[in-house]
Amino acid sequence: MVLLIALALLSDNLPSYNVTFGTPHSADVCDHLRTALRGNTTAAWSRRLLPHVYQIVGLLPPNSRLVLSMTVPSSGFGLCNVRSFVLDHLVLAALVGADVVLQNADTLDRPGSEPIAHQLEGYFDLQHLRAEWKRFCPSMVLYHDRRSEGSHGPFLEELERERGVLVARQSKTVVVGSTRTDEDAIQNNVEKRLSEMDADIRPLLTAATELRHAKRKKWNAATYVVIPIKKFHMCDWSLPLEAGASLGELRRAVGASLRSPKYITRVAARVVEHLKALGEESGNGQQFCGAHLRSEPDMTKVAGHRADGTKLTDLFLEAVVAAGTKQCGLVYVAAGTEADLDRFSTLALAHNITLVTLSSLSKTTTLMTDAARWSYSQKAVLEYEILAASHKFVGASTSSFSWNLAIRRYFAQSTDTLPLRHIIQPFQSTTYHDALSTLYLGIHTDASQPLIMGSLENKAPRGMLP
């Protein structure tokens, strides 16, 4: 999927930003991102916004927009990885003053699913996303490439049909490396990567026949220059921790801009009310606990023995038993193999703990009627919202889904990023623990063998957006 950078006419109409490190208002979000990740003052980084720079040096016509087109893998990435791709690329576009073409839903779609599952808005509320980023960065526009990729525009293919509009698509993809330094995965390397991206874009603009023609003719109509961008490093923006709650609020604002679509949250709300009613009936109040048992073969293929289903069920059972039936007498479990779910259910029943799954709800209620034809990823969105509402949550440390839920739940209660350094323990079998959520490695630890952590445990403290 391609992130399109739109070159905006910024030379005479740069937005006015108020540089502050207090709690950001929506209009200050781009300002905060730029000062936090690029440093210096508003005046310093405004002169480095790429559309402004390219127009000044004559690489672009005056009335032009730079559009970054996001290229992401077409398969092998789940819901929360796609979520990270979208937000990470929006941050990239904000840093350089570009527009964005939203990706399609290839990696989430499944054959035979309903039409909405073929579009990104089948999984995220894109109207809300557009409205939020319009407030965050007033000059930024979020496009779709083609109408088939969304029911709401604007669409680049429709701009191409307009009289007097030039859409110049570049065929060569610009690769953006990790913004973490090679020496320290926590420290920023942003300016180096943005400079490399700039150096790769300039030859494309110089060689573009359409742009040379437009400049010769003193083209004054709207020009959209689309650059394919490949940035496969997720959770890659390392916000400083020193500013505490102000940058925590910034992370929460950016994360909250990409929320689940209403047609799914309506079903999730009904399920949550049903689970609360079951909890009331069982004597543990209007609450339930949640578990994300990510032990399927595709995960064990990637994570190996760190996603062992037997170990995870043992750890999850220990956690819910310790919480007691007054808190976790009812547990909603998502994901996991059938064998692991059966084992978990049998062991939990011996402790008077009842497990509920999407499958059991489908068999015993009519709550899942609307979801009967949903794709695997649409149901993942549904379970994400159900688990987000749980009283206590346990998850798998190897899963970005579990990590994103834990971080989201944390920021629902706090905006302060500083405690995350103490909550996340990358070299322990319990890699994350706070009052709301706990994440485990599905591995039998051996004190004589150091644990090898994946990128999630290392990057989540600063890079994951709630």
C-alpha positions as CSV (number, residue, x, y, z in Angstrom):
1,M,0.0,0.0,0.0
2,V,1.3,3.3,-0.9
3,L,1.6,6.4,1.3
4,L,1.2,9.4,-1.0
5,I,3.0,12.6,0.0
6,A,1.0,15.6,-1.3
7,L,3.1,18.7,-1.9
8,A,1.1,21.6,-0.3
9,L,1.4,25.2,-1.2
10,L,3.1,26.2,2.0
11,S,5.4,28.9,1.0
12,D,2.9,31.7,1.4
13,N,0.4,30.0,3.6
14,L,2.2,28.1,6.4
15,P,-0.1,27.3,9.3
16,S,0.6,29.2,12.5
17,Y,1.7,26.9,15.3
18,N,1.9,27.7,19.0
19,V,5.0,25.9,20.4
20,T,4.2,24.6,23.9
21,F,4.7,21.5,26.0
22,G,1.5,21.7,27.9
23,T,-1.4,19.4,27.2
24,P,-1.9,19.8,23.5
25,H,-5.2,21.0,21.9
26,S,-6.1,19.3,18.7
27,A,-4.7,22.1,16.6
28,D,-1.3,21.8,18.4
29,V,-0.8,18.1,17.6
30,C,1.3,18.6,14.5
31,D,3.3,21.3,16.2
32,H,4.0,18.9,19.1
33,L,5.0,16.1,16.9
34,R,7.4,18.2,15.0
35,T,9.0,19.8,18.0
36,A,9.2,16.5,19.9
37,L,10.6,14.5,17.0
38,R,12.5,17.1,15.0
39,G,13.4,19.5,17.7
40,N,14.2,23.2,17.4
41,T,11.6,25.9,17.0
42,T,8.6,26.3,14.8
43,A,10.5,28.7,12.6
44,A,13.4,26.2,12.2
45,W,11.4,23.2,11.2
46,S,8.8,25.1,9.1
47,R,11.7,26.0,6.7
48,R,12.4,22.3,6.4
49,L,8.9,21.1,5.4
50,L,9.4,19.5,2.0
51,P,6.7,21.1,-0.1
52,H,8.0,24.5,1.0
53,V,11.6,23.6,0.3
54,Y,10.8,22.0,-3.2
55,Q,8.9,25.0,-4.3
56,I,11.6,27.4,-3.2
57,V,14.3,25.6,-5.2
58,G,12.1,25.1,-8.2
59,L,11.5,21.4,-8.1
60,L,7.8,21.9,-7.9
61,P,5.3,24.4,-9.3
62,P,3.9,26.9,-6.9
63,N,0.4,25.5,-6.6
64,S,1.3,21.9,-5.8
65,R,0.9,19.3,-3.1
66,L,3.2,16.5,-2.1
67,V,1.4,13.2,-1.5
68,L,3.0,10.2,0.1
69,S,1.7,6.9,-1.0
70,M,2.1,4.2,1.6
71,T,3.5,0.8,0.5
72,V,2.9,-1.9,3.0
73,P,3.0,-5.7,2.8
74,S,0.0,-7.2,1.1
75,S,-0.2,-10.2,3.5
76,G,1.0,-11.5,6.9
77,F,0.1,-8.4,9.0
78,G,-2.9,-8.3,11.3
79,L,-5.2,-5.6,12.6
80,C,-2.9,-3.8,15.0
81,N,0.1,-4.0,12.7
82,V,-2.0,-2.3,10.0
83,R,-3.1,0.2,12.6
84,S,0.6,1.0,13.3
85,F,1.4,1.4,9.6
86,V,-1.4,3.9,9.2
87,L,-0.5,6.0,12.2
88,D,3.3,5.8,11.7
89,H,2.9,7.1,8.1
90,L,0.5,9.9,9.2
91,V,3.2,11.0,11.6
92,L,5.8,10.8,8.8
93,A,3.6,13.0,6.6
94,A,3.0,15.5,9.4
95,L,6.8,15.8,10.0
96,V,7.5,16.8,6.4
97,G,4.3,18.7,5.6
98,A,2.8,16.2,3.1
99,D,-0.6,14.7,2.3
100,V,-1.3,11.0,2.6
101,V,-3.0,8.4,0.5
102,L,-4.5,5.8,2.8
103,Q,-3.7,2.2,2.2
104,N,-6.1,-0.5,0.9
105,A,-7.2,-3.5,3.0
106,D,-5.4,-6.3,1.2
107,T,-3.6,-7.7,4.2
108,L,-6.9,-7.8,6.2
109,D,-9.3,-9.0,3.6
110,R,-10.3,-12.6,3.1
111,P,-11.9,-14.1,-0.1
112,G,-15.6,-14.4,0.1
113,S,-16.1,-11.7,2.7
114,E,-18.7,-8.9,2.3
115,P,-17.8,-5.8,0.3
116,I,-16.9,-3.5,3.3
117,A,-14.2,-6.0,4.2
118,H,-12.3,-5.0,1.0
119,Q,-11.9,-1.4,2.2
120,L,-9.9,0.0,5.1
121,E,-13.1,1.6,6.5
122,G,-14.3,-1.9,7.2
123,Y,-11.9,-2.0,10.1
124,F,-11.4,1.7,11.1
125,D,-13.6,4.8,11.3
126,L,-11.9,6.8,8.5
127,Q,-14.3,9.7,8.6
128,H,-13.3,10.3,12.2
129,L,-9.6,9.9,11.2
130,R,-9.9,12.5,8.5
131,A,-11.7,14.9,10.9
132,E,-9.1,14.5,13.6
133,W,-6.1,15.0,11.3
134,K,-7.8,18.0,9.7
135,R,-7.8,19.5,13.2
136,F,-4.3,18.3,14.0
137,C,-2.7,19.4,10.7
138,P,-5.1,21.9,8.9
139,S,-3.1,21.7,5.7
140,M,-3.0,17.9,5.5
141,V,-5.5,15.9,3.3
142,L,-6.1,12.2,3.5
143,Y,-6.9,10.6,0.2
144,H,-7.9,7.2,-1.2
145,D,-6.3,6.2,-4.5
146,R,-9.4,4.7,-6.1
147,R,-13.2,4.8,-5.2
148,S,-13.1,1.0,-4.9
149,E,-10.9,1.5,-1.8
150,G,-13.5,3.6,0.1
151,S,-16.9,5.0,0.0
152,H,-15.8,8.4,1.1
153,G,-13.2,10.6,-0.6
154,P,-11.3,12.5,-1.7
155,F,-10.0,10.1,-4.4
156,L,-7.0,10.7,-6.5
157,E,-8.5,9.0,-9.5
158,E,-11.3,11.6,-9.5
159,L,-8.8,14.4,-9.3
160,E,-7.1,13.0,-12.4
161,R,-10.4,13.5,-14.3
162,E,-10.7,17.2,-13.4
163,R,-9.9,19.8,-16.0
164,G,-6.7,21.7,-15.3
165,V,-5.4,19.3,-12.6
166,L,-2.1,17.4,-12.9
167,V,-1.6,14.2,-10.9
168,A,2.0,13.2,-11.4
169,R,2.5,9.6,-10.1
170,Q,6.1,8.6,-9.6
171,S,6.9,4.9,-10.2
172,K,10.0,4.5,-8.0
173,T,9.5,3.7,-4.4
174,V,11.4,5.7,-1.7
175,V,12.5,3.5,1.2
176,V,12.6,5.1,4.7
177,G,14.7,3.4,7.2
178,S,14.2,3.0,11.0
179,T,14.2,6.3,12.8
180,R,15.9,4.6,15.8
181,T,19.6,4.9,15.8
182,D,21.7,1.8,15.2
183,E,23.5,2.3,18.5
184,D,20.5,2.8,20.7
185,A,17.0,1.5,19.8
186,I,15.5,4.1,22.1
187,Q,17.2,7.2,20.7
188,N,15.9,9.2,17.7
189,N,17.5,9.2,14.3
190,V,14.7,11.2,12.7
191,E,16.6,14.0,10.9
192,K,19.0,11.5,9.2
193,R,16.1,9.4,7.8
194,L,14.2,12.5,6.7
195,S,17.3,13.8,5.0
196,E,17.8,10.5,3.2
197,M,14.2,10.5,2.1
198,D,14.6,14.1,0.8
199,A,17.7,13.1,-1.1
200,D,15.8,10.2,-2.8
201,I,12.8,12.3,-3.7
202,R,14.7,15.2,-5.4
203,P,16.0,13.1,-8.4
204,L,12.4,11.9,-9.0
205,L,11.1,15.4,-9.1
206,T,14.0,16.5,-11.4
207,A,13.3,13.7,-13.8
208,A,9.5,13.9,-13.9
209,T,8.5,14.9,-17.4
210,E,5.1,16.2,-16.4
211,L,6.7,18.5,-13.8
212,R,9.2,19.9,-16.3
213,H,6.4,20.6,-18.8
214,A,4.3,22.3,-16.1
215,K,7.2,24.5,-15.0
216,R,8.0,25.5,-18.7
217,K,4.4,26.4,-19.2
218,K,4.3,28.3,-15.9
219,W,1.6,25.9,-14.8
220,N,-0.7,27.6,-12.3
221,A,-3.4,24.9,-11.8
222,A,-3.3,22.3,-9.0
223,T,-0.5,19.8,-9.1
224,Y,-0.4,16.6,-7.0
225,V,2.9,14.8,-6.9
226,V,2.6,11.2,-5.7
227,I,5.6,9.5,-4.2
228,P,5.4,5.8,-3.2
229,I,7.0,5.4,0.3
230,K,8.0,2.1,1.9
231,K,8.5,2.3,5.7
232,F,8.3,-1.2,7.2
233,H,9.6,-0.3,10.7
234,M,6.5,-0.2,12.9
235,C,6.2,1.6,16.3
236,D,9.2,3.5,15.2
237,W,8.7,7.1,16.4
238,S,10.5,7.4,19.7
239,L,8.9,10.3,21.7
240,P,11.1,11.6,24.5
241,L,9.9,10.7,28.0
242,E,11.2,13.8,29.8
243,A,8.1,15.9,29.1
244,G,5.9,13.3,30.9
245,A,2.2,13.9,30.7
246,S,2.3,16.4,27.8
247,L,3.7,13.8,25.4
248,G,1.6,11.1,26.9
249,E,-1.4,13.2,26.0
250,L,0.1,13.7,22.5
251,R,0.3,9.9,22.1
252,R,-3.2,9.4,23.3
253,A,-4.6,12.1,20.9
254,V,-2.8,10.5,17.9
255,G,-3.9,7.0,18.9
256,A,-7.5,8.0,19.5
257,S,-7.7,9.4,16.0
258,L,-7.9,5.8,14.6
259,R,-10.8,4.1,16.2
260,S,-13.0,1.1,15.3
261,P,-16.0,1.7,13.0
262,K,-19.4,2.3,14.5
263,Y,-21.0,-0.7,12.8
264,I,-18.6,-3.0,14.8
265,T,-18.6,-1.0,18.1
266,R,-22.4,-1.3,18.2
267,V,-22.2,-5.1,18.2
268,A,-19.3,-5.0,20.7
269,A,-21.4,-2.8,23.0
270,R,-24.2,-5.4,23.0
271,V,-21.8,-8.2,23.8
272,V,-20.2,-6.2,26.6
273,E,-23.6,-5.6,28.2
274,H,-24.4,-9.3,27.9
275,L,-21.1,-10.2,29.6
276,K,-21.7,-7.7,32.3
277,A,-25.1,-9.3,32.9
278,L,-23.6,-12.7,33.1
279,G,-21.1,-11.4,35.6
280,E,-23.9,-10.0,37.7
281,E,-25.7,-13.3,37.6
282,S,-22.5,-15.2,38.7
283,G,-22.0,-12.9,41.7
284,N,-18.9,-11.0,40.5
285,G,-20.7,-7.7,39.7
286,Q,-21.2,-6.1,36.3
287,Q,-17.7,-7.0,35.1
288,F,-15.7,-9.6,33.3
289,C,-12.1,-10.3,32.7
290,G,-10.5,-10.7,29.2
291,A,-7.7,-12.9,27.7
292,H,-6.0,-12.9,24.4
293,L,-4.6,-16.4,23.9
294,R,-2.4,-15.9,20.7
295,S,-1.1,-19.4,20.2
296,E,-2.2,-20.2,16.6
297,P,0.3,-21.7,14.2
298,D,1.0,-18.4,12.4
299,M,2.2,-16.9,15.7
300,T,4.2,-19.9,16.8
301,K,5.8,-19.9,13.4
302,V,7.1,-16.4,14.0
303,A,7.6,-16.4,17.8
304,G,8.4,-20.1,18.4
305,H,8.4,-21.2,22.0
306,R,7.7,-17.7,23.2
307,A,4.0,-18.3,22.1
308,D,3.6,-21.7,23.6
309,G,-0.1,-22.2,24.2
310,T,0.2,-24.6,27.1
311,K,2.4,-22.2,29.0
312,L,0.2,-19.2,28.2
313,T,-2.9,-21.1,29.5
314,D,-1.1,-22.0,32.7
315,L,-0.1,-18.3,33.2
316,F,-3.5,-17.0,32.3
317,L,-5.2,-19.5,34.7
318,E,-2.8,-18.5,37.5
319,A,-3.7,-14.8,37.0
320,V,-7.5,-15.2,36.9
321,V,-7.4,-17.6,39.9
322,A,-5.3,-15.1,41.8
323,A,-7.8,-12.3,41.0
324,G,-10.6,-14.4,42.5
325,T,-14.0,-15.2,41.2
326,K,-15.3,-11.9,42.5
327,Q,-13.2,-10.2,39.8
328,C,-12.6,-12.9,37.2
329,G,-15.4,-15.4,37.7
330,L,-16.2,-14.8,34.0
331,V,-13.5,-14.6,31.4
332,Y,-13.9,-13.7,27.7
333,V,-11.1,-15.4,25.7
334,A,-10.1,-14.3,22.2
335,A,-7.8,-16.2,19.7
336,G,-6.0,-19.4,20.6
337,T,-6.2,-22.9,19.1
338,E,-9.2,-25.1,19.8
339,A,-7.0,-27.4,21.8
340,D,-5.7,-24.6,24.0
341,L,-9.1,-23.1,24.5
342,D,-10.5,-26.5,25.5
343,R,-7.7,-27.0,28.0
344,F,-8.1,-23.5,29.4
345,S,-11.9,-24.0,29.8
346,T,-11.5,-27.4,31.6
347,L,-8.9,-26.0,34.0
348,A,-10.9,-22.9,34.7
349,L,-14.1,-24.8,35.4
350,A,-12.4,-26.6,38.2
351,H,-11.9,-23.2,39.9
352,N,-15.5,-22.1,39.2
353,I,-14.5,-19.8,36.4
354,T,-16.5,-19.7,33.2
355,L,-15.0,-18.9,29.9
356,V,-16.9,-17.3,27.0
357,T,-15.7,-17.1,23.4
358,L,-17.0,-15.7,20.2
359,S,-17.9,-19.2,19.1
360,S,-19.9,-19.9,22.3
361,L,-21.8,-16.6,21.9
362,S,-22.7,-17.5,18.4
363,K,-24.1,-20.8,19.6
364,T,-26.0,-19.5,22.7
365,T,-27.2,-16.0,21.7
366,T,-28.3,-14.0,18.7
367,L,-25.7,-11.3,19.4
368,M,-23.5,-12.5,16.5
369,T,-26.2,-12.4,13.8
370,D,-24.9,-9.2,12.3
371,A,-21.3,-10.6,12.3
372,A,-22.2,-13.9,10.6
373,R,-20.4,-12.9,7.3
374,W,-17.6,-10.8,8.8
375,S,-14.1,-11.6,7.9
376,Y,-11.5,-12.8,10.4
377,S,-10.1,-9.3,10.7
378,Q,-13.6,-7.7,11.2
379,K,-14.1,-10.2,14.1
380,A,-10.7,-9.2,15.4
381,V,-11.9,-5.6,15.6
382,L,-15.0,-6.8,17.5
383,E,-12.9,-8.8,20.0
384,Y,-10.5,-5.9,20.4
385,E,-13.4,-3.7,21.6
386,I,-14.8,-6.4,23.9
387,L,-11.4,-7.0,25.5
388,A,-10.9,-3.2,25.9
389,A,-13.9,-3.1,28.1
390,S,-12.8,-6.0,30.4
391,H,-12.1,-5.4,34.1
392,K,-8.7,-7.1,33.9
393,F,-6.8,-8.2,30.8
394,V,-4.1,-10.8,30.2
395,G,-2.4,-11.2,26.9
396,A,0.5,-12.6,24.9
397,S,3.7,-10.6,24.8
398,T,4.5,-11.8,21.3
399,S,1.2,-10.2,19.9
400,S,1.0,-6.6,18.7
401,F,-2.8,-7.0,19.4
402,S,-2.2,-7.7,23.1
403,W,0.4,-4.9,23.3
404,N,-1.8,-2.3,21.7
405,L,-4.7,-3.2,24.0
406,A,-2.5,-3.0,27.1
407,I,-1.1,0.4,26.0
408,R,-4.6,1.7,25.1
409,R,-6.0,0.6,28.5
410,Y,-3.1,2.3,30.2
411,F,-3.6,5.6,28.4
412,A,-7.4,5.4,29.1
413,Q,-6.4,6.0,32.8
414,S,-3.2,8.0,32.5
415,T,-1.4,10.3,30.1
416,D,1.9,10.0,31.8
417,T,4.5,8.0,29.8
418,L,7.1,7.9,32.5
419,P,5.8,4.9,34.5
420,L,5.9,2.8,31.3
421,R,9.6,2.4,31.8
422,H,8.8,0.6,35.1
423,I,5.7,-1.2,33.9
424,I,7.4,-2.8,30.9
425,Q,10.0,-5.4,31.9
426,P,11.6,-6.7,28.6
427,F,13.7,-9.4,30.2
428,Q,11.1,-11.0,32.4
429,S,8.5,-13.7,31.7
430,T,5.9,-11.1,32.6
431,T,6.8,-8.3,30.2
432,Y,4.1,-5.9,31.1
433,H,2.0,-5.4,34.2
434,D,-0.2,-2.6,35.5
435,A,-3.4,-2.5,37.5
436,L,-5.5,-3.2,34.3
437,S,-3.4,-5.5,32.1
438,T,-0.6,-8.1,32.2
439,L,1.3,-9.6,29.3
440,Y,3.2,-12.8,29.4
441,L,5.8,-14.7,27.4
442,G,4.6,-18.2,26.7
443,I,7.9,-19.7,27.6
444,H,9.3,-21.8,30.5
445,T,12.1,-19.5,31.8
446,D,15.5,-20.7,32.7
447,A,17.6,-18.4,34.9
448,S,20.8,-19.6,33.2
449,Q,19.5,-18.6,29.7
450,P,18.9,-14.9,29.0
451,L,15.6,-14.1,27.3
452,I,15.8,-12.8,23.7
453,M,13.1,-10.2,23.3
454,G,11.3,-9.2,20.1
455,S,10.9,-5.7,18.8
456,L,7.5,-5.2,20.6
457,E,9.1,-5.4,24.1
458,N,11.8,-3.0,23.1
459,K,9.8,-0.5,21.2
460,A,6.4,-0.4,23.0
461,P,7.5,2.0,25.8
462,R,7.8,4.9,23.4
463,G,6.9,3.8,19.9
464,M,3.4,2.3,20.2
465,L,0.5,4.6,19.9
466,P,-2.5,3.7,22.1
